[in-house]
Amino acid sequence: MTTAKAYAKINLSLVAIGKYGDFHELDTVVISIDLFDKVVVRPRKDDKITLKVVGADDIPPEHNNAYKAALSFKERFNTSGADITLYKGIPKSGGLGGSSASSAATLKAMAKAFKIGEDLEDVANLTGSDTAFQLKGGFARLRGRGEKIEFFDKIPKIHFTVAIPEKGVNTKECFETYDRVGGEGLADNDKLISLLLNDGKVDKNNIVNSLYRSAVSLNGEIERIIRASEALCPIATGMTGSGSTVFSIFETRELCEWAADKLIKEGIRAIAVDSVSPFAVEK
C-alpha cells in the first residue's frame, strides 16, 4: 500500500491570450494551498483497476480523472492493475484544481507502488492541463494549455480566505461562453511574480481572471460572493480557474479566519488557507 497527496491551487492571475484548434492558450500564475486530495494504491496481481472515492459523489470510474490517470500509467509502464482509494479534500468544480490533483496524486502513488522512477510529466499531460504542475506544486507560471511550466524555488507566504459557491462552474461551458462574450483585461504577470518573489507583496492590480465574466454569467453567486468579500477590505479579491471559488488575500491568517467567519454568517461556505510548499510537506 502506498499513498500520495496533491494540493489545491489558486490562479492568482489567469489570462487567455489566444486559441489554437479547440484549445485556449493561457498565461497563468498559480500557487498551491493547504487543501489536498490523497490517494492510496494497492497493487493487484491482475490487470484490473478499481476506484473508491471518499468525500465526494461517486461517479462511474471511466468518468473519473483518477481512474483515467491510473489506466494511462498502467498502459505507459506496462504494470499490473491496482485498487485505488481517493480521499477528496478539494471541492469539486471550484477552479481549485481538484480534478488534476486527483490525477497527479494517483500518478505519484502508482509510481511509488510499482517503483517507477521515470519522469511522469508526459503521462500527466495526457490526463489534464494542470496535472504536470500538480505533480510537484508550489509557485509557478503556466503557459500554453498548462504544459509549459516555469517553477519558482521560493514559495511566497500568502494568506487566503476561499469562498466556495454551492454550485460549481463547468470548465468547458465557461470557455465556450468566454468565446462568445469575451473576458476581463490583461494582467502583467511579470510584475506580479517579481513583487511576490522579491518583496513578498501581492500586486492587486494584476489579480485578473479572463474567465470571470463568463463564469459569472453561468453562476451569479460568484459576483455576490465577490462583493461580500470586497466589503471585508482584503488586499485583493479574485476568482480562481474557471470558477466558482472566490479568494481574498489578507495580511494575516487571523484576518482570513475572521473573514471566513463573516462570510459563513452570510450563508457562504468559506475557509482560511495558506500557500504551501508541497515538496517540503511531503518530505
Secondary structure, 3 states (H helix, E strand, C coil): CEEEEEEEEEEEEEEEEEEECCEEEEEEEEEEEEEEEEEEEEECCCCCEEEEEECCCCCCHHHCHHHHHHHHHHHHHCCCCEEEEEECCCCCCCCCCHHHHHHHHHHHHHHHHCCCCCCCHHHHHCCCCCHHHHCCCCEEEEEECCCEEEEECCCCCCEEEEEECCCCCCHHHHHHHHHHHCCCCCCCHHHHHHHHHHCCCCCHHHCCECCHHHHHHHCCHHHHHHHHHHCCCCCEEEECCCCCCEEEEECCHHHHHHHHHHHHHCCCEEEEEEECCHHHHHC
